[in-house]
């Protein structure tokens, strides 16, 4: 009996780690249909919902967040690490993968580290301009590192660092952005896969305030499950422009094609998808211990490919002023669209899959 050819993708937590992992899995299967792709995650993230729906087997290990300010949270994670490593070793013995790639998130660190120490082929994929603590550490032990931003290279200790870009979902890769042909200006807003209360409150306040900025404005607002009830009720009181609130948007390609600008967090996938469609983002980075979203946004702002408002500076007035300054200057928007498109590397998942299968 021949053993199955298996590749393991480790990581998760948020859509920004899971969807690129799925894009890599699909590219691998396209190149070799006999491959079996397994995912490894934790039961704390979104992978439990997303991965099975995509049809891949998913295994859980114990892990947590190290890069946190709370000493109690850090201690809890440190106590989980030995168990996570033991579960990883046991799972590696069962699956005997040809290759293990970590895509970031809680499970990526212990699983890739265990695989590397045992002698399996390993790689990490780093989505941010400032790599996370786990990938900075893992880069010393893995065979290859894949990055999205050129700036990330200087933080990783490895002789094989490949700028492969952001693997985006197939439906986004194949969709082409066409600027809207009607007279309305289209604003798409979302705060990551789970929504952002700060962004939700600010945008809804700005819309409800009305004024010149809402003239011929059409808004699609992905709110997230936590705030959908309150924000929908707020809009139902009567908006001065067209607003569609959604809990979650599954068909993002459709709305990217529709949008003139987006208001979003600074996650690498949001930026890559904006670049793929050539849409100008106004980025409100999520404040974090390592400020990785701010670093992502800064790399766009430096090249005049996007705008950034720090969360501490975010007010309805500031948001309105950024939207209006872009809306009023068509030549500036056209230039920024050209600039952001230069951040997009097509067929990233295929590039990574080829490297793995070598």
N, C-alpha and C positions, 0 to 999 in steps of 0.2 A: 504494500500500500504506500503510495507516494504522499509525503506530507504536504499540506497546503502551503502556498506561498502567501505569507502574511506581512502586512506593514501596519505599524501602530502609530496613531496620531494622538499625542497626549496634550491635554490642556482644556481650557473652557472657562466657565464663569460667566462671560458676557458674549453677546452676539459678535463682538469685535474679534474674539478669538475663535469662536465656533464656526462661523460662516467661512472664513478663509481656510480652516481645516477641512471643511466639507468640499470647498472648491479644489483643494489639493487632492482629496480622496477621489473626486470625480475624474480629475485629469489623469491620475494613476490608473484608474479602472479603464479609461478610454484607451490608454497605451497598452495595458495588459489586462484583458477581461478576466483572466484566471486569478488575479490577485484578490486576496481577501483583506479588507481594510477594517481594522478594529479601532475604536476610540477608547481612551482612558480619561476619566474625569473624576469629579467629586460630586456628592449629592447636594452640594450647596449652590451650584450654578444653574444656568439655563440649559446646560447640555442634556439633562434628564428629559426636558421637553422637546428639544430640537433634534438631537441625534437620532433617536428611535424613529421619529417622523420621517427622517431622510433615509431610513432603511439600513443603518449601520449598527453592528453590535457595539454595546457600550458597557464598560467595566468601571466600577467605582473603587477608588482608594481614599484613604484618609489624608487630608492635607489642609492647609489654611494659609492665611495671609501673614507674611513676615514683615512686609514694609508698611507697618502701621505705627501710629503714635502711642496707642494704648499698650502699656507693658503687660497687662493681663491677657490681651488678645495675642500678643507676641509669644507669651509663655504657653498659652493653649496650643498655638501652632507648633512650637518647639517640641512639646510633648507628643504631638501627633506624628512628627517626622519619622521616628524609628518604626512605628507601625506602618506608615505609608511606604517606607523603603522595603520592609518585609513583604507587604502585599504586592509591591512592584516586582520583587525578585521572584515571588511565587507565580505571578501572572506571566512574567517573561519566560519562566520555565515551561508553562503550559503552551504559550503561543509561539515561542521560538521565532520571533520576527526577523525578516531579512533586514529591516530598517525601522528605526524609531525616530520620529520627528516631534519636537515639542513646539506648540504654537502659542505658548503663554497661558497664564491662568494657574490656579492652585495645584493641579495635578502634574503640570509639566515638569516642575523642579525635581521632586523625588523620583518620578518614573524615568526621566531621561538620565539623571545621575546614576541610578541603579543600572540602567541599560549600558551606559558608558563604562562603568567599573567592571561589569561582567564581560564586556568585549563585543557587544553588538554595535552595528553601524548606527551612528547617531547624528542628528542635526538639530539646530534650533532655528526658528523663524522669529524675527524681532520686528514688530510693527511700528515701533515708535522712534522718534529722532533721539530720545534719551532712553536707552534700554533699561528695563526693569532690573532689580537686584538679582533675581533668579537667573536671567539670561546672561548678565555680566559674569556671574560665577560659572555657569554651565559652559560659557564660550571657551574656557580653558580645557574642557574635557571632551567636547564633541568633535566630530570629524569636520563639520561644515557649519557655517552660519549664513542664513539668508536674511537680508535687511530690506526695508522699504526706503528709508531715508539715508542718504549718503552720510549725514552727520553721525549716524549710529556707529559707523565703523571704528571711530577712534576710541569707543568705550569697550570694545570687544577684543579679547585676547585669543586670536585664532589666525592661522596662516591662510585659511580658505574662507574669505568673506565675500559673498556674492550679492550684489544689489539686484534682487529679482523683482522687487515691487510688491504690491498688495494683491493677493489672489482674490478676485471678486466673483460673486455668484454668476453663473453662466448667463442668466437672463439679463444681468447688468452688462456683462461683457458684450453681449450681442445687440443690446439696444443702443440706438443713436439719439443724441439729444437734438431736438429741433426747437428753436426758440418760438415762443407762442406767437401765433399770427393775429390774435385779437387784441383789442386796445387795453385789456386789463393787464395789470402787473401781478405776477404770481409769486407768492411767498410760501415756501414749504418750511415748517418748523418741526423739529423733533429733538428729544434729549437723550438719545441712545436707546437701546432696546428696552429699557425699563422706564424711560421717561425722566424728566427733570422738573421738580417742583419749582425751583428758582426760575427756570425758563418759562414754565407754564404760567406762573403768576405774572411775570413781567410782560409776556406777550399778550395775555388776555387783558391785562390792565391797559396796555398800549392801544389795543383794538377798541376796547370799551370807551376809552377817552375820546375817540373820534377825531375830528379835525381834518385838515387838508390832506394828511398823509394817507387816509383811508379811501380817498377818491379813486375809483377804478382799481381798487385793490381786491385781490382774491387770496384767501389764506387757507391752507391745509395744515392742520395742527395735530401731530401725533402726540398724545398726552401721556400714555402709559396707564397701567391698571390702577395705580394708587390714587390718581387725581381725576380720572375720567368723569366721575359723577359730579364733582364740584365745578369743574371747568365747563362741562356741558350745560349745567344749570345756569352758570354765569352767562354763557353765550345765549341761552334761550330767553334771557330777559330782553333781547333785541340788540343785534349788532349793527353798527353803522356801515358794514361792508359784508361781503360774502365770506363766511367762515365755515369750514367743515372740520369738526373735531373727530378724531379716531382714537380708539384705545391703542391699537397696533396696526401698522400698515404692512401687510404681507407682500403686496405687489409694489415694491418701492420703485421698480424701473418705470412704471407708469407715471408716478408722481415726479420722479427726477426729470422725465421728458417734459412734463408740464411746467416745471418751476423756472423762474427767472433768477431768484436767489434763494439760498437756504439759511436758516438760523439753526445752529446745531452745537453740540459739544465738540471737543477736539480729538475724539478717538480716531485712530489711524484709518479704520474702515470708512467712517463718514467722509474723511478727507479724500481717500482714494476714490470713493464712489462719486464725489463731487467733481474730482479731476477727470474721471472717465466720461462724465456727461458734460464737462465744461460749464459748471454752474459755480457762481461766486458764493463762497460761504462767509457768513458772519459767525465767527466762532466764539463761544463762551466756554473756555476750558474749565473742566471739573478740577477744583483745587485738590491736590493730592500731595503726599509726602515728597515725591520726586518731581512734581510738576511736569510730568511727561506730556500731558495734553497741551500745556502752555508752550512747551518746546516745539511740539508739532505745529501749533498755530504760528509761532514766531518764524518758523522756516517758510511758511506761506507769505506772511506779512512782509518779510525781507525781500521777497521776489514780486511784491505787488500782485499776489494771487489770491488774497483774501483779506478780511478784516478781523480784528480781535477785540473783544471787550472782556476784561477780567471780571470775574463774578462780583468782586467787591465794588466794582464801578458800574454794575448793571442796574439801570433804571429804565422805566418806560421811555423817558425823554431821550436818553442816550441811544436806546435801540431805534427809536423813530428817526433820530438824526442820522444814524448810520445808513438806515434803509433809504431815507430821502436823498442823502448825498450820492448814493449809487444810482438811484432811480432817475435823478436829474441829469446824469452825465452818461449818455449812451456811448460816447467814444471811450470813456474810462472803462465802462463795463466790457466793451469789446476787447480792449487791451488786457483786462484782468482775466477774461475767459481764455484768451490765448496763453496767458501766463500759467493759469492753473492746469490747462491741458498738458503742459510740459512735465507735470508731476506724475502723469499716468504712464505706467509701463504695461503695455498690453500683454495678454497671455502669460501672466506671472505664474499662475498655477501650473501651466505646462512647462515653464522653465524649471520650476522647483521639482516637478515630477520627473523630468528628464535627468536632472542631477541625482535624484534619489535612485533611479533605476540603473544609472551607470554603475 
